Amino acid sequence: MSLVATTRKLGISFFEYVRDRISRIGNIPSLGTIIREKSSSNPFGWSWMPE
């Protein structure tokens, strides 16, 4: 359920994401990449900065 919740919060279709990963199409970036991109537009202070 964690992957479903994460994709939902990011506005990505869970089934499209899984299909992209299984078929290795690569149209959808990794969730880590998407999270980093979205978080860069919402600065949370120095405690959230990557080391």
C-alpha angles and dihedrals in degrees: 000000000000093000091048091052093046095050090046092052090049092049094244125134108248093213093048090049093050092045090050091051097045095046091040091226093144098209092128117058119231116279090245091058093048092048092050091049093049094044092051089065091052109054111204097184134265094307090069097048116114115249 
